[in-house]
Structures are given as structure tokens and as C-alpha cells.
Amino acid sequence: MNISFDTQDGRDFGDLTAKHVGKYMAIVLDENVQQAPRINEKIPNGRARISGGGMGLSSQERLADYQRLALVLKAGALPAPVTIREVRQV
């Protein structure tokens, strides 16, 4: 699944991802974590692809999971800031 940000938000997202490579970023809607992909590298251009995950799921289940996530992200596709609310290390 692909996501993109406008110019300033793209720079902010790049800074955020650069500081948190190797960590997980939660996608939250209405206080519920929808997915938490791992940040593999800095994402400098404001465009990213969420891939992988779904360990133990069939291809069809994984596709349904991504379609659900796409709907969640589209529902939240309003101007909103990216904020760090909590950082946890285990």
C-alpha cells in the first residue's frame, strides 16, 4: 500500500522516519492501533509503501487486511499533523 504527503509534511515525515529507523510506527485511528509497520529506512520524499506483515496469514487474508487498512487511511485522509504520542522500548 502506498501513502504520500505534501511537501512540508513529507519533509517532517522524512525527519521522523530518519530518527526512528528500526522501530515501529503505529497507524492509529480513533485511539485504536490499526497496524504498526517497521521503519526500515528514512523516507525522504514524502512517499512510502507499507508492505510485508501478515505473518501466518494466507495471501487472501493478507490482501483483505491491506484493503481494510487502505479504507482506514482513506477515512483519515484529512489534514492532520503527524505527532509522536508515545515511544516504547521493550
Backbone as a printed PyTorch tensor [residue, N CA C, xyz], in Angstrom:
tensor([[[  0.8370,  -1.1540,   0.0000],
         [  0.0000,   0.0000,   0.0000],
         [  0.8970,   1.2360,   0.0000]],

        [[  0.5320,   2.2320,  -0.7710],
         [  1.3170,   3.4520,  -0.8830],
         [  0.6360,   4.5910,  -0.1310]],

        [[  1.4540,   5.4360,   0.4980],
         [  0.9570,   6.6560,   1.1350],
         [  1.8350,   7.8100,   0.6820]],

        [[  1.2880,   9.0170,   0.6930],
         [  2.0890,  10.1770,   0.2990],
         [  1.6600,  11.3990,   1.1040]],

        [[  2.5860,  12.3440,   1.2160],
         [  2.3850,  13.5710,   1.9730],
         [  2.7100,  14.7580,   1.0830]],

        [[  2.1660,  15.9370,   1.4410],
         [  2.5340,  17.1350,   0.6940],
         [  3.9790,  17.5100,   1.0340]],

        [[  4.4730,  18.5800,   0.4660],
         [  5.8910,  18.9330,   0.5670],
         [  6.3840,  19.0770,   2.0060]],

        [[  5.7530,  19.9370,   2.8120],
         [  6.2260,  20.1530,   4.1820],
         [  6.0320,  18.9070,   5.0340]],

        [[  4.8660,  18.2880,   4.9310],
         [  4.6280,  17.0720,   5.7030],
         [  5.5800,  15.9600,   5.2770]],

        [[  5.9300,  15.9270,   4.0010],
         [  6.8960,  14.9510,   3.5140],
         [  8.2570,  15.1430,   4.1540]],

        [[  8.6690,  16.4040,   4.3010],
         [  9.9520,  16.6780,   4.9810],
         [  9.8770,  16.2730,   6.4510]],

        [[  8.7570,  16.6050,   7.0990],
         [  8.5770,  16.2360,   8.5080],
         [  8.5870,  14.7180,   8.6770]],

        [[  7.9050,  14.0200,   7.7470],
         [  7.8610,  12.5630,   7.7910],
         [  9.2610,  11.9870,   7.5880]],

        [[ 10.0380,  12.5900,   6.6920],
         [ 11.4140,  12.1620,   6.4720],
         [ 12.2580,  12.3110,   7.7220]],

        [[ 12.1220,  13.4490,   8.4000],
         [ 12.8560,  13.6640,   9.6560],
         [ 12.4450,  12.6420,  10.7150]],

        [[ 11.1360,  12.4200,  10.8110],
         [ 10.6150,  11.4720,  11.7930],
         [ 11.1310,  10.0680,  11.5270]],

        [[ 11.0560,   9.6320,  10.2780],
         [ 11.4990,   8.2690,   9.9640],
         [ 13.0150,   8.1230,  10.1090]],

        [[ 13.7670,   9.1750,   9.8180],
         [ 15.2300,   9.1090,   9.9720],
         [ 15.6060,   8.8660,  11.4300]],

        [[ 14.8710,   9.4620,  12.3370],
         [ 15.1650,   9.3340,  13.7770],
         [ 14.7120,   7.9950,  14.3490]],

        [[ 13.8470,   7.2780,  13.6200],
         [ 13.2560,   6.0690,  14.1880],
         [ 13.4360,   4.8230,  13.3240]],

        [[ 14.5000,   4.7900,  12.5140],
         [ 14.7840,   3.6020,  11.6930],
         [ 14.9440,   2.3940,  12.6210]],

        [[ 14.3130,   1.2920,  12.2170],
         [ 14.3890,   0.0680,  13.0080],
         [ 13.2920,  -0.0400,  14.0530]],

        [[ 12.5190,   1.0130,  14.2260],
         [ 11.4200,   0.9990,  15.1980],
         [ 10.0990,   0.8640,  14.4430]],

        [[  9.0380,   0.7630,  15.1910],
         [  7.7120,   0.5870,  14.6050],
         [  6.9140,   1.8780,  14.7230]],

        [[  6.0970,   2.1540,  13.6980],
         [  5.2500,   3.3410,  13.6940],
         [  3.7970,   2.8820,  13.6690]],

        [[  3.0590,   3.2160,  14.7120],
         [  1.6600,   2.8050,  14.7840],
         [  0.7990,   3.6990,  13.8970]],

        [[ -0.1250,   3.0800,  13.2060],
         [ -1.1570,   3.7960,  12.4490],
         [ -2.3960,   3.7230,  13.3330]],

        [[ -2.8110,   4.8820,  13.8650],
         [ -3.8750,   4.9400,  14.8700],
         [ -5.0510,   5.7310,  14.3320]],

        [[ -6.2380,   5.1940,  14.5140],
         [ -7.4680,   5.8920,  14.1620],
         [ -8.4500,   5.6830,  15.2990]],

        [[ -8.9770,   6.7680,  15.8230],
         [ -9.9280,   6.7060,  16.9420],
         [ -9.3690,   5.9200,  18.1170]],

        [[ -8.1180,   6.1910,  18.4520],
         [ -7.4370,   5.5820,  19.5980],
         [ -7.1800,   4.0720,  19.4460]],

        [[ -7.3760,   3.5310,  18.2570],
         [ -7.1190,   2.1140,  18.0090],
         [ -5.9650,   1.9520,  17.0350]],

        [[ -4.9940,   1.1160,  17.4070],
         [ -3.8740,   0.8340,  16.5140],
         [ -4.3830,  -0.0660,  15.3980]],

        [[ -4.2700,   0.4230,  14.1650],
         [ -4.7240,  -0.3300,  13.0020],
         [ -3.6210,  -1.2420,  12.4770]],

        [[ -2.3860,  -0.7670,  12.5320],
         [ -1.2260,  -1.5310,  12.0950],
         [  0.0090,  -0.8080,  12.6200]],

        [[  1.1060,  -1.5330,  12.7470],
         [  2.3430,  -0.9230,  13.2310],
         [  3.5160,  -1.4310,  12.3970]],

        [[  3.6910,  -0.8780,  11.1860],
         [  4.8010,  -1.3260,  10.3440],
         [  6.1500,  -0.8480,  10.8870]],

        [[  7.1920,  -1.5830,  10.5380],
         [  8.5630,  -1.2470,  10.9420],
         [  9.1350,  -0.2320,   9.9630]],

        [[  9.8490,   0.7560,  10.4820],
         [ 10.5210,   1.7430,   9.6380],
         [ 11.8740,   1.1510,   9.2560]],

        [[ 12.0370,   0.7960,   7.9890],
         [ 13.2700,   0.1480,   7.5350],
         [ 14.3530,   1.1440,   7.1420]],

        [[ 13.9390,   2.3420,   6.7500],
         [ 14.9080,   3.3560,   6.3360],
         [ 14.2300,   4.7180,   6.3400]],

        [[ 15.0350,   5.7710,   6.2640],
         [ 14.4830,   7.1160,   6.1600],
         [ 13.6300,   7.2020,   4.8980]],

        [[ 12.5010,   7.8680,   5.0130],
         [ 11.6070,   8.0510,   3.8720],
         [ 11.6040,   9.5440,   3.5430]],

        [[ 12.5450,   9.9840,   2.6810],
         [ 12.7940,  11.4140,   2.4880],
         [ 11.8590,  12.1370,   1.5280]],

        [[ 11.1470,  11.4320,   0.6710],
         [ 10.4110,  12.1250,  -0.3880],
         [  8.9170,  12.2700,  -0.1380]],

        [[  8.4580,  11.8980,   1.0580],
         [  7.0340,  12.0210,   1.3640],
         [  6.1720,  10.9200,   0.8030]],

        [[  6.8040,   9.9070,   0.2190],
         [  6.0570,   8.7640,  -0.3090],
         [  6.6060,   7.4870,   0.2970]],

        [[  5.7070,   6.6250,   0.7410],
         [  6.1340,   5.3830,   1.3840],
         [  5.2420,   4.2370,   0.9390]],

        [[  5.7460,   3.0480,   1.1570],
         [  4.9880,   1.8410,   0.8400],
         [  4.9730,   0.9760,   2.0820]],

        [[  3.7780,   0.5830,   2.5080],
         [  3.6320,  -0.3260,   3.6340],
         [  3.5370,  -1.7240,   3.0450]],

        [[  4.4750,  -2.5830,   3.4290],
         [  4.4960,  -3.9320,   2.8670],
         [  4.8480,  -4.9390,   3.9430]],

        [[  4.7650,  -6.2080,   3.5640],
         [  5.1180,  -7.2710,   4.4940],
         [  4.0260,  -7.4820,   5.5160]],

        [[  4.4160,  -7.9910,   6.6820],
         [  3.4410,  -8.2370,   7.7370],
         [  2.5690,  -9.4250,   7.4070]],

        [[  1.5570,  -9.6030,   8.1970],
         [  0.6240, -10.6880,   7.9460],
         [  1.2270, -12.0610,   8.1150]],

        [[  2.1970, -12.1780,   9.0040],
         [  2.8450, -13.4630,   9.2150],
         [  1.7900, -14.5160,   9.5660]],

        [[  1.8320, -15.6320,   8.8890],
         [  0.9020, -16.7110,   9.1650],
         [ -0.4440, -16.5550,   8.4810]],

        [[ -0.6250, -15.4780,   7.7230],
         [ -1.8920, -15.2710,   7.0230],
         [ -1.7720, -15.7470,   5.5810]],

        [[ -2.8720, -16.2130,   5.0290],
         [ -2.8800, -16.5860,   3.6170],
         [ -2.8130, -15.3160,   2.7720]],

        [[ -2.5220, -15.4720,   1.4930],
         [ -2.4670, -14.3150,   0.5910],
         [ -3.7890, -13.5670,   0.5890]],

        [[ -4.8840, -14.3100,   0.5960],
         [ -6.2030, -13.6860,   0.5700],
         [ -6.4780, -12.9300,   1.8740]],

        [[ -6.0840, -13.4950,   3.0130],
         [ -6.2650, -12.8110,   4.3040],
         [ -5.4000, -11.5570,   4.3710]],

        [[ -4.1760, -11.6550,   3.8510],
         [ -3.2750, -10.5110,   3.8420],
         [ -3.8410,  -9.3940,   2.9670]],

        [[ -4.3850,  -9.7570,   1.7970],
         [ -4.9940,  -8.7760,   0.9030],
         [ -6.1790,  -8.1000,   1.5890]],

        [[ -7.0170,  -8.8710,   2.2590],
         [ -8.1630,  -8.3040,   2.9770],
         [ -7.6880,  -7.3560,   4.0720]],

        [[ -6.5920,  -7.7070,   4.7550],
         [ -6.0380,  -6.8560,   5.8040],
         [ -5.5640,  -5.5240,   5.2230]],

        [[ -4.8800,  -5.5680,   4.0710],
         [ -4.4080,  -4.3330,   3.4430],
         [ -5.5580,  -3.4950,   2.9020]],

        [[ -6.5900,  -4.1530,   2.3880],
         [ -7.7500,  -3.4040,   1.9040],
         [ -8.4420,  -2.6920,   3.0640]],

        [[ -8.5420,  -3.3640,   4.2070],
         [ -9.1310,  -2.7450,   5.4000],
         [ -8.2970,  -1.5500,   5.8420]],

        [[ -6.9730,  -1.7210,   5.8560],
         [ -6.0940,  -0.6280,   6.2510],
         [ -6.2030,   0.5460,   5.2770]],

        [[ -6.3060,   0.2520,   3.9830],
         [ -6.4610,   1.3230,   2.9860],
         [ -7.7280,   2.1230,   3.2540]],

        [[ -8.8080,   1.4450,   3.5960],
         [-10.0510,   2.1450,   3.9210],
         [ -9.8850,   3.0240,   5.1600]],

        [[ -9.1770,   2.5050,   6.1560],
         [ -8.9300,   3.2770,   7.3830],
         [ -8.1300,   4.5300,   7.0580]],

        [[ -7.0700,   4.3770,   6.2500],
         [ -6.2360,   5.5250,   5.9210],
         [ -6.9940,   6.5360,   5.0640]],

        [[ -7.8090,   6.0730,   4.1470],
         [ -8.6010,   6.9870,   3.3290],
         [ -9.6220,   7.7240,   4.1840]],

        [[-10.1950,   7.0310,   5.1590],
         [-11.1640,   7.6690,   6.0550],
         [-10.5010,   8.7750,   6.8560]],

        [[ -9.2150,   8.5980,   7.1510],
         [ -8.4830,   9.5980,   7.9160],
         [ -7.6870,  10.5320,   7.0290]],

        [[ -7.9960,  10.5850,   5.7390],
         [ -7.2300,  11.4000,   4.7920],
         [ -7.6430,  12.8590,   4.8580]],

        [[ -7.5540,  13.4210,   6.0220],
         [ -7.8430,  14.8330,   6.2400],
         [ -6.5640,  15.5120,   6.6990]],

        [[ -6.4550,  16.8140,   6.5340],
         [ -5.2570,  17.4950,   7.0270],
         [ -5.0900,  17.2560,   8.5370]],

        [[ -4.0090,  16.6190,   8.8950],
         [ -3.7560,  16.3150,  10.3010],
         [ -2.2590,  16.2380,  10.5180]],

        [[ -1.7910,  16.6990,  11.6560],
         [ -0.3550,  16.6490,  11.9300],
         [  0.1020,  15.2360,  12.2790]],

        [[  1.3630,  14.9540,  12.0140],
         [  1.9870,  13.7190,  12.4670],
         [  2.5740,  14.0330,  13.8250]],

        [[  2.1600,  13.2990,  14.8540],
         [  2.6580,  13.5620,  16.2050],
         [  3.1610,  12.2780,  16.8380]],

        [[  4.1810,  12.4210,  17.6650],
         [  4.6730,  11.2970,  18.4550],
         [  3.9890,  11.4030,  19.8010]],

        [[  3.1420,  10.4200,  20.1150],
         [  2.4120,  10.4430,  21.3720],
         [  3.0940,   9.6010,  22.4300]],

        [[  3.8100,   8.5850,  21.9910],
         [  4.4180,   7.6930,  22.9540],
         [  5.5230,   6.9000,  22.2740]],

        [[  6.6130,   6.6720,  22.9790],
         [  7.6950,   5.8470,  22.4800],
         [  7.9280,   4.7640,  23.5300]],

        [[  7.9210,   3.5130,  23.0860],
         [  8.1410,   2.3940,  23.9970],
         [  9.2910,   1.5440,  23.4930]],

        [[ 10.0940,   1.0690,  24.3970],
         [ 11.1430,   0.1300,  24.0560],
         [ 11.0020,  -1.0780,  24.9650]],

        [[ 11.0810,  -2.2430,  24.3720],
         [ 10.9410,  -3.4680,  25.1600],
         [ 12.2470,  -4.2290,  25.1010]]])
